[in-house]
Amino acid sequence: MLEIKNIDVFYGDVQVIWDISFNIKQGEIVALIGANGAGKSTTLKTISGILRPKKGEIHFNDIPIHKVEPYKLIEIGLVHVPEARRLFVEMSVEENLDMGSLKGEAKKEREITKQLVFDLFPRLLERRRQLAGTLSGGEQQMLAIGRGLMAKPKLQMFDEPSLGLSPILVKDIFNVIKRIKEEGTTVLIVEQNVKQTLAIADRAYVLENGKIALQGTGAELLSNEHVRTAYLGV
């Protein structure tokens, strides 16, 4: 479904990603883990067209998306739920959801998809008329995920979905990500909560200093000595 081929990525003159390659198959949850500054968020921004690779290619369902304008990616089924949520804070919960379904099939099926979102997040249904900026941090994260789902993505990318949430809400968010996969959406997740991420991931890649250092199934990396020492504190 998604294939990243030997990409180099820079911020100005500073190289952040060195020759990384990986792939995601349809129906998987794939995780990118690593320390702060390892290049995880940069990788997501490059896939979603916010940054352009100076070398290499990115293909999504055989389309070379490293040449596609970012706003067109949602139309081919690629959605990025960014870190810090990026909601329309002066719009209501329901208006934010509607903004996620402005084109094509997503617009036609808006009410059906919205019901799915409310099934996943009953709290959003209770607050559907409330301004997004007045929600709690956990509710805002629910809304950011829900808005992404409204576009009916084939691949949904998450950047730090559990950041700043209480342990109970973190558990809820990871359960929802598993549900999203069960509903047929492929998932790419960047997350500092390594233990819970690897527990739900089919496969994972470890980024260190802008390079892929390790890869394997979620279970394999959970038991890997380097991962346990460096990221799990074991």
Backbone torsions as a table, in degrees:
resi	resn	phi	psi	omega
1	MET	NA	-53.7	178.5
2	LEU	-121.9	131.3	178.6
3	GLU	-134.0	121.1	176.8
4	ILE	-104.0	125.1	-173.3
5	LYS	-121.1	103.6	167.1
6	ASN	52.6	50.0	-177.5
7	ILE	-87.5	141.2	166.9
8	ASP	-112.7	136.6	-178.9
9	VAL	-132.6	137.6	-178.6
10	PHE	-123.7	151.3	160.8
11	TYR	-107.7	103.9	-173.4
12	GLY	63.7	-122.0	179.1
13	ASP	-94.0	-0.4	-175.0
14	VAL	-97.6	119.1	179.1
15	GLN	-80.7	133.1	-177.2
16	VAL	-114.3	-33.2	-179.9
17	ILE	-120.2	131.0	-178.3
18	TRP	-117.0	104.4	164.6
19	ASP	52.3	46.2	-179.0
20	ILE	-90.9	145.2	176.9
21	SER	-138.0	135.8	170.9
22	PHE	-162.7	170.7	-178.4
23	ASN	-140.8	159.5	177.3
24	ILE	-131.3	128.8	178.0
25	LYS	-94.8	153.7	-179.8
26	GLN	-58.5	134.4	177.0
27	GLY	88.0	2.2	-179.4
28	GLU	-93.3	158.4	157.3
29	ILE	-106.1	118.3	178.2
30	VAL	-117.2	135.5	-177.5
31	ALA	-113.4	144.7	166.9
32	LEU	-111.9	119.5	179.5
33	ILE	-121.9	161.6	-179.2
34	GLY	158.0	171.5	-178.8
35	ALA	-72.8	167.2	173.0
36	ASN	-57.5	135.8	179.2
37	GLY	84.9	4.6	-177.7
38	ALA	-76.4	-19.0	179.5
39	GLY	112.6	11.2	-175.9
40	LYS	-66.9	-53.6	-179.6
41	SER	-64.9	-35.7	176.3
42	THR	-60.0	-39.3	178.1
43	THR	-62.3	-45.0	178.7
44	LEU	-63.3	-42.1	179.9
45	LYS	-64.3	-31.4	179.0
46	THR	-73.5	-40.8	176.9
47	ILE	-61.6	-39.7	-176.6
48	SER	-86.8	6.3	171.9
49	GLY	84.8	1.4	177.5
50	ILE	-67.9	-36.9	172.4
51	LEU	-115.6	155.6	177.9
52	ARG	-115.2	135.0	175.9
53	PRO	-70.3	140.3	174.9
54	LYS	-79.5	-22.2	176.3
55	LYS	-142.8	149.7	175.2
56	GLY	97.7	-178.9	-174.9
57	GLU	-139.3	154.7	174.6
58	ILE	-131.3	123.5	-178.5
59	HIS	-120.2	133.2	176.8
60	PHE	-123.4	113.6	-173.8
61	ASN	49.4	46.4	176.7
62	ASP	70.0	7.6	175.1
63	ILE	-96.2	127.9	179.0
64	PRO	-75.8	87.3	-170.6
65	ILE	-77.3	-9.2	175.2
66	HIS	-68.0	-6.7	176.4
67	LYS	-110.8	3.9	-174.8
68	VAL	-101.1	140.3	177.0
69	GLU	-64.4	140.4	-175.1
70	PRO	-54.1	-39.4	-175.5
71	TYR	-67.4	-16.7	179.7
72	LYS	-86.9	-13.7	-175.0
73	LEU	-68.0	-33.3	-179.3
74	ILE	-63.8	-29.4	-179.0
75	GLU	-71.1	-24.3	178.8
76	ILE	-99.0	4.6	170.3
77	GLY	103.6	18.2	-179.7
78	LEU	-112.2	120.6	-176.7
79	VAL	-125.6	137.0	-179.5
80	HIS	-116.6	116.7	173.1
81	VAL	-96.0	102.8	-169.0
82	PRO	-77.4	164.0	170.1
83	GLU	-62.2	146.9	178.6
84	ALA	71.9	12.5	165.3
85	ARG	71.7	-47.3	176.3
86	ARG	55.8	49.9	179.5
87	LEU	-84.4	164.9	169.9
88	PHE	-87.2	93.9	-165.3
89	VAL	-69.1	-22.7	-179.5
90	GLU	-97.4	11.5	174.2
91	MET	-110.8	157.4	-179.0
92	SER	-73.3	169.2	175.7
93	VAL	-55.4	-48.9	-176.5
94	GLU	-66.9	-36.9	177.4
95	GLU	-65.2	-39.1	175.4
96	ASN	-61.2	-42.5	177.9
97	LEU	-62.6	-43.4	179.8
98	ASP	-61.5	-33.4	179.4
99	MET	-65.1	-21.3	178.0
100	GLY	-81.0	-4.4	-174.0
101	SER	-135.4	60.1	-172.7
102	LEU	-94.0	-13.6	-172.3
103	LYS	-133.0	153.3	166.4
104	GLY	55.2	-138.3	-176.0
105	GLU	-62.1	-34.2	-179.8
106	ALA	-61.3	-39.7	-179.9
107	LYS	-69.7	-40.2	179.8
108	LYS	-62.9	-34.9	-175.1
109	GLU	-105.2	21.3	-174.5
110	ARG	-52.6	-50.0	-174.1
111	GLU	-69.3	-34.7	177.1
112	ILE	-65.2	-46.4	-179.3
113	THR	-66.6	-37.0	179.9
114	LYS	-62.6	-37.2	177.7
115	GLN	-65.0	-38.0	175.5
116	LEU	-61.4	-43.8	178.5
117	VAL	-60.9	-43.3	179.6
118	PHE	-68.2	-30.3	174.5
119	ASP	-66.9	-39.2	178.5
120	LEU	-70.9	-38.0	-174.5
121	PHE	-129.0	78.2	-179.4
122	PRO	-55.4	-28.5	-179.8
123	ARG	-63.4	-32.2	178.0
124	LEU	-67.9	-34.9	176.2
125	LEU	-62.9	-41.8	179.1
126	GLU	-63.6	-30.1	-174.6
127	ARG	-111.4	23.9	-171.2
128	ARG	-60.1	-27.6	-179.6
129	ARG	-95.0	-3.3	-175.7
130	GLN	-81.9	145.7	177.6
131	LEU	-66.6	138.0	-177.1
132	ALA	-60.1	-33.8	-178.6
133	GLY	-68.8	-13.7	-179.7
134	THR	-97.3	-0.5	179.6
135	LEU	-76.0	158.3	172.2
136	SER	-70.0	168.1	179.6
137	GLY	-58.8	-42.1	179.2
138	GLY	-65.6	-40.5	178.8
139	GLU	-66.8	-36.0	177.5
140	GLN	-65.7	-37.1	177.3
141	GLN	-66.4	-41.3	175.2
142	MET	-57.1	-43.5	-178.3
143	LEU	-66.8	-39.8	178.4
144	ALA	-61.8	-42.6	177.8
145	ILE	-65.8	-44.4	179.9
146	GLY	-61.8	-41.3	178.4
147	ARG	-61.6	-39.3	176.1
148	GLY	-62.5	-41.5	-179.9
149	LEU	-65.2	-28.3	-178.4
150	MET	-62.6	-21.5	178.6
151	ALA	-81.8	-0.2	-178.9
152	LYS	53.9	57.3	-175.2
153	PRO	-71.3	152.2	168.3
154	LYS	-86.4	-35.1	176.0
155	LEU	-131.3	123.9	178.0
156	GLN	-114.2	126.1	-178.8
157	MET	-104.9	133.2	-179.4
158	PHE	-117.5	129.9	176.0
159	ASP	-111.8	105.8	177.6
160	GLU	54.7	56.7	-177.0
161	PRO	-65.8	-21.0	-178.1
162	SER	-98.2	4.8	-174.2
163	LEU	-59.7	124.3	175.2
164	GLY	77.4	8.9	-177.6
165	LEU	-96.5	155.8	175.9
166	SER	-69.8	158.3	-179.3
167	PRO	-55.5	-36.1	-179.9
168	ILE	-67.0	-43.8	179.4
169	LEU	-68.9	-33.7	176.4
170	VAL	-59.2	-46.4	178.4
171	LYS	-59.3	-42.2	179.4
172	ASP	-62.1	-43.3	-178.0
173	ILE	-63.7	-42.4	179.6
174	PHE	-67.5	-35.5	175.6
175	ASN	-64.1	-38.0	178.3
176	VAL	-66.3	-40.2	179.0
177	ILE	-62.1	-38.1	175.1
178	LYS	-64.6	-39.5	178.0
179	ARG	-63.2	-39.4	179.4
180	ILE	-60.3	-42.3	176.2
181	LYS	-62.7	-43.2	-179.3
182	GLU	-63.3	-26.6	178.4
183	GLU	-80.9	-4.1	174.2
184	GLY	108.7	5.5	-179.7
185	THR	-97.9	131.5	175.5
186	THR	-76.5	147.3	-172.9
187	VAL	-129.8	134.5	167.3
188	LEU	-119.3	124.1	-174.6
189	ILE	-126.8	132.5	169.7
190	VAL	-107.4	128.9	-171.2
191	GLU	-160.4	137.6	176.5
192	GLN	-79.5	-22.5	179.2
193	ASN	-79.6	83.5	-168.8
194	VAL	-66.7	-41.6	-175.2
195	LYS	-62.5	-50.5	-178.7
196	GLN	-69.7	-32.5	179.2
197	THR	-66.0	-48.1	-179.9
198	LEU	-66.4	-27.5	179.9
199	ALA	-66.8	-27.2	-179.8
200	ILE	-104.1	-9.6	-173.7
201	ALA	-82.3	136.4	170.6
202	ASP	-70.6	-44.2	177.7
203	ARG	-141.9	162.0	-179.1
204	ALA	-151.2	155.2	176.0
205	TYR	-125.3	139.2	177.1
206	VAL	-102.7	119.9	176.5
207	LEU	-97.6	129.9	175.4
208	GLU	-136.0	119.9	179.6
209	ASN	53.3	42.3	174.6
210	GLY	77.8	10.9	179.7
211	LYS	-131.4	151.5	176.5
212	ILE	-79.7	117.5	-176.7
213	ALA	-95.7	-33.2	-177.8
214	LEU	-147.1	156.2	171.7
215	GLN	-151.6	157.1	179.4
216	GLY	166.4	-174.4	174.1
217	THR	-70.6	162.5	176.8
218	GLY	-57.2	-42.1	-179.2
219	ALA	-65.5	-40.0	179.9
220	GLU	-63.3	-43.1	-178.2
221	LEU	-74.0	-28.8	175.2
222	LEU	-61.9	-31.8	-178.6
223	SER	-98.2	-0.1	-179.7
224	ASN	-71.4	132.1	-174.4
225	GLU	-62.0	-41.9	-179.4
226	HIS	-64.7	-44.2	179.6
227	VAL	-64.1	-43.0	-179.8
228	ARG	-62.3	-39.2	-179.3
229	THR	-75.2	-46.2	-172.5
230	ALA	-79.6	-33.4	-170.6
231	TYR	-121.8	-17.4	-179.5
232	LEU	-109.7	-5.3	178.3
233	GLY	66.7	27.8	-178.6
234	VAL	-99.2	NA	NA
